[in-house]
Structure formats: C-alpha cells, structure tokens
Amino acid sequence: MPRSIQRRRALSQNRQQWGRDTQAVPEVAEQDRFELIVPFYHQRVLESLDAGTAASFDSEELIDLVLQLLRQLETAADAPSIGGVHQALARRIVDEMRGLGPLGPLLRDPDISDILVNGLHSVYVEKGGVLSQVDVRFRDFDHLTRLAQRIAEGVGRRVDELNPMCDARLEDGSRVNIIVPPLAIDGAAISIRRFRQGGFSLQELARGGAMHPGMVTMLEVAARAKLNVVVSGGTGAGKTTILNALSGMIGEEERVVTLEDAAELKMQQPHIVRLESRAPSSEGTGEVTMRDLLKNALRMRPDRIVVGEVRGAEALEAMQAMNTGHPGSMVTVHANSPRDAISRLEYLVMMGAGDMPLSAIRNQVISAVDIVVHASRFSDGKRRVVAITDVIGLEGEVAVLEDIWAYDPGTDRFACSGTRPSFAARVEDAGYADLLTTSMSSARQGFAIN
C-alpha cells in the first residue's frame, strides 16, 4: 500500500484520539504527528484565550502569548508531548487563528510569487519563475474548506455552497481566488498571487532583463506625455507589475482614479482614489460592477483613469474616457499579442455597445489607444516586455500597428525599429522630444544586447 494512503488512513482512524495517544500510531511520520497535535492545542488555546485580547495583538506578540499557554497546557494529563517544537506549534496555531493555517509559512516567504492549492493533497508554489510541489497538508476536506472560508471572511467576502467562487485581496495586497465544492471536485481550490511590497520601478525591471533601457525611456515618454496605454499579456505575464511601474512616471500633481475587481495596484502617487467592485450578496443584491465604477469615476474629476483589468462591457466606457478628456489613461487586458489586444478590446466594447456597428467600434478603439505594451512569460519562468507597439490607425477596416520595440527570443535581444512613431508630434508638443530621441537612438545597430 502506498505510504501516502497509509498516512491518510492513520490520520482518519485517530481523529478521535488527537492529543490523547499519539504514540499509538508509531508508523505515522513526524510531520503527520505534528498535524495530529495541532487541533488539540489549537482548541485548548482558544478556550484559554480571550478573543478580544488575541485580536489586539500583532502576530509576533500573539505567538509569545501562545508559547506561554503551550507550556502550561502540555502539563495536562491528556496532553500529547510537544516534543521541542513549541515555536513551530505556536506559529501554526496563530496562523490557524488568523485564517492562514498551513499556508502561513508560504505567505511569509518573500521569494514565493504564487501559491496554488489544488484540493486536499496538492499544493504548488512558484519561486523564481519555477512551479514546484510543496509538502503542505490539510487534515481533511473540512479543514481545507474552513481555511478557504476564513480567508474569504477576513476580507469581507463569503464563500460557501451558494456562493462557491470568490475573488478578493488579502491584507498584504495579495490577490486570492477561491472556489469550493461542489464546483471544486477535489476540495477547495485556492490561488494566491503575491506582489512585491513597494513594487518594481521600470529601471529595476530593465536591470532584471525584462526590457531594454531604451524601452524604459519609451514608457517614460508614454506616461509623461499622457499617451493612452494598454498593457496586454497572458495570465501571470506581469501586466500588473508593469502597470504599477508605469504609474511611477505619473506626475504627483495629477488625480488618479483606479478601478479593480480585487484591488492589487500599488500606485506611487499621493493623489489616488482606489475603487473596487462588489459582488452580489447571497440574496443577489448589492452588486457594483466595473462598469458602474467607471461611469461614476468619470464624475470624480480624474486626470487619469487606470483600470486594473478590462474584461467586460466596461471597455466601452474606458475607450470613451480615453477619447473624451482623460488622456494618459491605462488599462490591462488578457491577450496573446498586441493585435489580439486590439481585437479583444473591440469584442469587449461590443458587449456594451448595443447595436453600434463594428466599424464604429473599431474606429473608437483605434482612436483611443496610442500604444500597446505586451508582456509574456517564458518557459524558463522569466517575464519580459516583448513589444511596445504603436497603434497608428486604420487602413480601410484593418488596424495598422507597428512595433517600436520588440524582443527576439532567438537572439535574446531587444530591437528598436527606429521609425518615427505616429504620436511623435504630441510628444514634442508636450516637451519630451529629447526623451523620445534618446529611446529611439539607444539601439542604432538594430538589436541591442539584453
């Protein structure tokens, strides 16, 4: 019989004995034994500790308090031996109390960018761009479901059989998606996308190989000259990271309104209004969509509007905002290439445009968007800006696009076309001609070494 099955059976057979006779199952591994004693001491700590007192402490203070309680509780006749793992047990109990459970150590690791719980027996993390499975365990399906519910409750959301899906953010800014049974067959699935505190600057992204320094200058031109920017890419390509970095080039005197389904943008300006959509309640009321937010944002005197991700009919309002007095606005969209990004926006605008003809929709999108910044995630885990694309206009019914900068995977180098972009006159009128020249001349020999 496989060892993993033996362990699960041992855990199941001894649930009623947790804390009483852990020596009765000597074949259970030490990590399994640790999992056996967690619920015993967790329950006793909860019985000994006032909830209001616990809530008033930060995590480290609470760990110290739990450590003191553990040394008292382990002297009871029915208490299992802690075996010298007091610190680890105290931290785990605090994680359980704070709704993190076995995921706590992963969330404290600054090098982990994604945590993926695929049901009861499968947890993966991404570190350094590489996915790998980790030895994180849940006692049973109920334990995993309760953890998912506590995470949701901690950010003011609800997840259960009637509302089996949840998209939210944690206190540290991480984005979390939860889906529970009956939709998740193998137990609750939890996906956590983490972001570096403080974010990255464009210069840091260039130093890490995500783009050429000349591309940094081009993006600085786009932000300062108030070009309308679409950041596109697939899942995990780094769209939010790029958008956060771009925000560092927005003037501090500007009023920026951000709109997101789950707030994760970390804009670097002082004058920021952050708006977040709201899912309907269990009674089906109270929903506030991205489209609702965008319509309201236009009444808030924004200098710029930043949409974390356009994924529905709100694209119509976003394109109208870009066309009618809100230059320098920025959005992200899922797409496989810059041209796909334009097509995707056309489709999304169509969702909210009623009977508007496709030609009018296409014209609105093309006139709204100045450049597309496209990012990709490669098989080695690295993320790069693979194109900065000029949206020139229409020839008949065909969108005319031209890459200003592009990445060539075959040579691992970035290239600048050297062609004067369609927005050059606007950049010059805004006083940034020198920056544009610097960007365009930084790769005179064609390909520039990464």
C-alpha positions in Angstrom: 0.0 0.0 0.0 1.4 3.5 -0.9 2.8 5.4 2.1 0.6 8.4 1.4 -2.6 6.2 1.7 -1.3 4.7 4.9 -0.8 8.2 6.4 -4.2 9.3 5.4 -5.8 6.2 7.0 -3.8 6.7 10.1 -5.0 10.3 10.4 -8.6 9.2 9.8 -8.5 6.4 12.3 -7.0 8.6 15.0 -9.0 11.8 14.7 -10.9 11.0 17.9 -7.6 10.3 19.7 -5.8 13.6 18.8 -4.0 14.8 21.9 -4.6 11.5 23.8 -2.3 8.8 22.5 -0.2 9.8 19.5 2.3 7.1 20.4 -0.4 4.6 19.4 0.5 5.2 15.7 4.3 4.9 15.6 4.2 4.4 11.8 3.0 8.0 11.3 5.8 10.3 10.1 6.9 13.2 12.4 5.2 15.8 10.2 1.9 13.8 10.4 2.3 13.6 14.2 2.7 17.4 14.2 -0.5 17.7 12.3 -2.2 15.4 14.8 -1.4 17.6 17.8 -2.2 20.9 16.2 -6.1 20.7 16.6 -5.7 19.5 20.3 -3.6 22.5 21.3 -5.4 24.9 18.9 -8.7 24.1 20.7 -7.2 24.4 24.2 -5.6 27.8 23.3 -8.9 29.1 22.0 -10.5 28.0 25.3 -7.8 29.7 27.3 -7.5 33.0 25.4 -10.0 35.8 25.2 -10.8 36.6 21.5 -10.7 40.3 22.1 -7.3 40.1 23.7 -6.0 38.0 20.8 -7.3 40.4 18.2 -5.5 43.3 19.9 -2.0 41.7 19.5 0.1 41.6 16.4 1.2 38.2 15.2 4.6 38.1 17.0 3.1 39.3 20.3 0.4 36.6 19.9 3.0 33.9 19.3 4.7 34.8 22.5 1.5 34.6 24.4 0.6 31.3 22.8 4.0 29.9 23.7 3.4 30.7 27.4 0.0 28.9 27.2 1.5 25.8 25.4 4.0 25.3 28.3 1.1 25.3 30.7 -1.2 23.2 28.6 1.3 20.4 27.9 1.4 19.5 31.6 -2.2 18.3 31.5 -2.7 14.5 31.9 -4.3 14.1 28.5 -1.9 16.4 26.6 0.4 14.9 23.9 4.1 15.7 24.0 5.0 18.8 22.0 8.5 17.3 21.6 10.5 20.5 21.4 8.5 22.1 18.6 6.9 24.7 20.7 7.8 27.7 18.4 6.6 25.9 15.3 3.4 24.9 17.0 2.8 28.4 18.4 3.2 29.9 15.0 0.9 27.3 13.4 -1.8 27.9 16.0 -1.6 31.7 15.3 -1.8 31.0 11.6 -5.0 29.0 12.3 -6.4 31.8 14.4 -5.6 34.4 11.7 -7.1 32.3 8.9 -3.9 31.2 7.2 -3.4 27.7 8.5 -0.7 25.6 6.8 -0.3 28.3 4.2 1.2 30.7 6.8 4.8 29.8 6.2 4.4 30.1 2.4 2.9 33.6 2.7 5.8 34.6 4.9 8.4 33.5 2.2 9.2 36.7 0.2 10.5 34.7 -2.7 7.2 32.9 -3.4 5.1 34.7 -6.0 2.2 32.2 -6.4 0.6 29.7 -4.0 -1.8 27.2 -5.7 -3.9 24.8 -3.6 -5.4 22.2 -5.9 -7.6 20.5 -3.4 -6.7 18.4 -0.3 -3.5 16.7 -1.3 -1.8 19.1 -3.8 -0.1 22.4 -3.1 2.3 24.1 -5.5 4.3 27.4 -5.3 6.1 29.5 -7.8 9.5 30.6 -6.8 12.0 32.2 -9.2 9.6 31.6 -12.0 9.5 27.8 -11.4 6.5 25.9 -10.2 7.2 23.1 -7.7 5.1 21.0 -5.3 5.5 21.6 -1.6 4.7 19.4 1.5 1.8 21.3 2.9 -1.0 19.2 4.4 -4.6 19.7 5.4 -6.2 17.4 7.9 -9.3 16.7 5.9 -11.7 18.3 3.5 -13.5 20.3 6.3 -10.2 21.8 7.4 -9.4 23.0 3.9 -12.9 24.3 3.4 -12.9 26.2 6.7 -9.5 27.7 5.8 -10.9 28.9 2.5 -13.9 30.4 4.3 -11.8 32.2 6.9 -9.6 33.7 4.2 -12.8 35.0 2.4 -14.3 36.2 5.7 -11.1 38.0 6.6 -11.5 40.3 3.5 -15.3 40.7 3.9 -16.3 38.1 1.3 -18.3 34.9 1.6 -17.7 31.5 0.1 -20.0 28.5 0.5 -22.2 26.2 -1.5 -24.5 29.0 -2.5 -21.5 31.3 -3.4 -18.8 28.9 -4.4 -16.5 31.4 -6.0 -14.7 34.4 -4.6 -12.1 36.9 -5.9 -10.6 39.2 -3.4 -7.3 40.5 -1.9 -5.5 39.8 1.3 -4.4 42.4 3.8 -0.8 42.4 2.4 -2.2 43.2 -1.1 -2.0 39.6 -2.5 -4.8 38.6 -4.8 -6.8 35.5 -3.9 -9.2 33.4 -5.9 -11.2 30.7 -4.1 -13.6 28.1 -5.5 -15.1 25.5 -3.2 -17.2 22.3 -3.6 -19.5 21.4 -5.3 -17.7 23.2 -8.1 -14.2 22.1 -6.9 -14.3 18.4 -7.1 -11.2 17.6 -5.1 -11.7 20.1 -2.3 -11.4 23.9 -2.2 -9.0 25.3 -4.8 -7.2 28.5 -3.6 -5.0 30.6 -5.9 -2.9 33.4 -4.3 -0.9 35.8 -6.4 1.5 37.8 -4.4 3.1 41.1 -5.2 6.4 42.6 -4.0 5.8 45.2 -1.4 6.6 48.6 -2.9 6.6 47.1 -6.4 9.2 47.4 -9.1 10.4 50.5 -10.9 10.8 50.4 -14.7 14.6 50.7 -14.1 14.5 47.6 -11.9 12.6 45.7 -14.5 15.3 46.6 -17.1 18.1 45.6 -14.7 16.3 42.2 -14.3 16.2 41.7 -18.1 12.5 42.3 -18.5 13.2 45.1 -21.0 15.9 47.2 -22.7 16.8 50.6 -21.0 15.6 52.3 -24.2 12.2 50.7 -23.6 12.1 52.2 -20.1 12.7 55.6 -21.7 9.9 55.0 -24.3 7.5 54.1 -21.5 8.5 57.2 -19.6 7.7 59.2 -22.7 4.3 57.5 -22.9 3.4 58.2 -19.2 4.7 61.8 -19.1 3.2 62.8 -22.5 -0.2 61.3 -21.5 -0.4 58.7 -24.1 -3.2 56.1 -23.6 -1.6 52.8 -22.8 -2.9 49.2 -23.0 -0.8 46.6 -21.1 -1.6 43.2 -22.5 -0.4 39.6 -21.9 -1.4 36.2 -20.7 -2.1 35.1 -17.2 1.0 35.6 -15.0 2.8 37.6 -17.6 3.4 40.6 -15.3 0.7 43.0 -16.5 0.0 44.4 -13.1 3.7 44.7 -12.3 4.3 46.8 -15.5 1.2 49.0 -14.7 2.5 49.7 -11.2 5.9 50.6 -12.6 4.4 52.8 -15.2 2.5 54.7 -12.5 5.8 55.9 -11.1 6.1 58.2 -14.1 2.7 60.0 -13.5 3.1 63.5 -12.1 2.4 63.9 -8.4 0.0 66.8 -9.1 -2.4 64.5 -11.0 -5.5 63.0 -9.6 -5.6 59.3 -10.5 -8.7 57.0 -10.1 -8.1 53.3 -10.1 -10.8 50.7 -10.7 -10.3 47.0 -10.0 -12.3 43.8 -9.3 -9.9 43.0 -6.5 -7.6 45.9 -5.5 -4.0 45.0 -6.2 -2.5 48.1 -7.9 0.1 49.9 -5.8 0.2 53.3 -7.4 3.0 55.6 -6.4 1.2 59.0 -6.4 -0.2 60.8 -3.4 -3.5 61.8 -5.1 -5.1 58.4 -5.6 -8.7 57.3 -5.3 -8.9 53.5 -5.3 -12.3 51.9 -6.2 -13.2 48.2 -6.0 -16.2 46.4 -7.5 -18.5 44.4 -5.3 -20.1 41.0 -5.9 -23.8 40.5 -5.2 -24.9 39.3 -1.8 -26.3 35.8 -1.1 -29.7 37.4 -1.8 -28.5 38.6 -5.2 -28.4 42.3 -4.2 -25.8 45.0 -3.8 -23.7 44.2 -6.8 -21.4 47.1 -8.1 -19.8 46.2 -11.4 -16.7 47.6 -13.0 -19.0 49.4 -15.5 -20.8 51.1 -12.6 -17.5 52.2 -11.1 -16.2 53.5 -14.4 -19.3 55.6 -15.0 -19.0 57.1 -11.5 -15.3 57.7 -11.9 -15.9 60.0 -14.8 -17.8 62.3 -12.4 -14.9 62.4 -10.0 -12.7 64.9 -11.9 -9.9 62.4 -12.6 -6.8 63.4 -14.6 -6.2 59.8 -15.4 -8.2 56.6 -15.1 -6.4 53.3 -14.5 -8.4 50.1 -14.9 -6.7 47.1 -13.4 -8.2 44.7 -15.9 -10.8 45.2 -18.7 -12.8 42.1 -19.0 -16.4 43.1 -19.8 -18.7 45.8 -21.1 -16.9 48.4 -19.1 -14.5 48.5 -22.0 -16.9 50.9 -23.8 -16.7 53.5 -21.0 -12.9 53.0 -20.8 -12.5 53.7 -24.5 -14.9 56.7 -24.3 -12.9 58.1 -21.4 -9.7 57.8 -23.3 -11.3 59.6 -26.3 -13.1 62.4 -24.3 -10.8 64.3 -22.0 -8.8 61.7 -20.0 -5.5 61.3 -21.8 -2.9 59.2 -20.1 -5.3 56.6 -19.0 -4.1 53.0 -18.7 -5.8 49.6 -18.8 -4.7 45.9 -18.8 -6.3 43.2 -20.9 -5.7 39.5 -21.5 -4.3 38.9 -25.0 -1.7 36.9 -26.8 -0.2 39.7 -28.9 -0.7 43.5 -29.4 -3.0 42.8 -32.4 -5.0 40.4 -30.3 -5.3 43.1 -27.6 -7.0 45.4 -30.0 -9.3 42.7 -31.2 -10.1 41.8 -27.6 -11.0 45.4 -26.8 -13.2 45.5 -29.9 -15.1 42.4 -28.7 -15.5 43.8 -25.1 -16.7 47.2 -26.3 -19.2 45.3 -28.5 -20.6 43.7 -25.3 -21.7 47.1 -24.0 -22.3 49.0 -27.3 -25.7 47.6 -28.2 -26.3 48.0 -32.0 -23.2 50.1 -32.7 -21.7 48.8 -36.0 -18.3 47.1 -35.9 -16.7 49.8 -38.0 -17.6 52.4 -35.4 -16.4 50.3 -32.5 -13.1 49.6 -34.3 -12.6 53.3 -35.0 -13.3 54.2 -31.4 -10.8 51.6 -30.1 -8.1 52.6 -32.6 -8.5 56.4 -31.8 -8.5 55.7 -28.1 -5.3 53.6 -27.8 -1.9 55.1 -28.5 0.4 52.2 -27.6 0.2 48.6 -26.5 2.8 47.2 -24.1 2.8 43.4 -24.4 4.3 41.1 -21.8 5.0 37.4 -21.9 6.1 34.7 -19.5 8.6 32.3 -21.0 9.2 28.6 -20.2 12.2 29.4 -18.0 9.9 31.4 -15.8 11.2 34.8 -16.9 8.8 37.6 -17.8 9.7 40.1 -20.5 8.1 43.1 -22.3 8.1 41.6 -25.8 6.7 44.5 -27.7 5.9 48.2 -27.4 3.6 48.8 -30.3 2.4 52.0 -32.0 -1.3 52.0 -32.8 -1.1 54.0 -36.0 -4.7 54.0 -37.3 -6.9 52.3 -39.8 -6.4 51.4 -43.4 -9.9 50.6 -44.6 -11.1 48.2 -41.9 -7.7 46.9 -40.9 -5.8 48.2 -37.8 -2.3 49.4 -38.6 0.2 48.5 -35.9 4.0 48.8 -35.8 6.4 47.6 -33.2 8.6 50.4 -31.9 10.5 48.0 -29.7 10.4 44.2 -29.9 12.1 41.2 -28.3 13.6 38.4 -30.4 13.7 35.1 -28.4 16.1 33.6 -30.9 18.9 36.0 -30.1 17.6 37.0 -26.6 17.9 40.7 -27.7 15.6 43.7 -28.0 15.3 45.7 -31.2 14.2 49.2 -31.9 12.6 49.9 -35.3 13.9 53.5 -35.4 10.7 54.6 -37.2 9.2 57.9 -36.1 6.0 56.9 -34.1 2.6 58.3 -35.0 2.4 60.1 -31.7 5.8 61.9 -32.1 4.2 65.3 -32.6 2.2 65.0 -29.4 5.3 64.0 -27.5 7.2 67.0 -28.9 4.3 69.4 -28.1 4.3 68.1 -24.5 8.1 68.9 -24.2 9.5 65.3 -24.3 11.2 65.3 -27.7 14.6 64.7 -26.1 13.4 61.6 -24.3 11.8 60.2 -27.4 15.1 60.7 -29.3 17.0 59.0 -26.5 14.8 56.0 -26.7 14.8 55.7 -30.5 18.6 56.1 -30.8 19.6 53.7 -28.0 19.8 50.8 -30.3 21.3 52.2 -33.6 22.7 48.9 -34.6 19.4 47.1 -34.6 19.4 44.5 -31.9 20.6 45.7 -28.6 22.0 43.2 -26.1 19.7 42.4 -23.3 
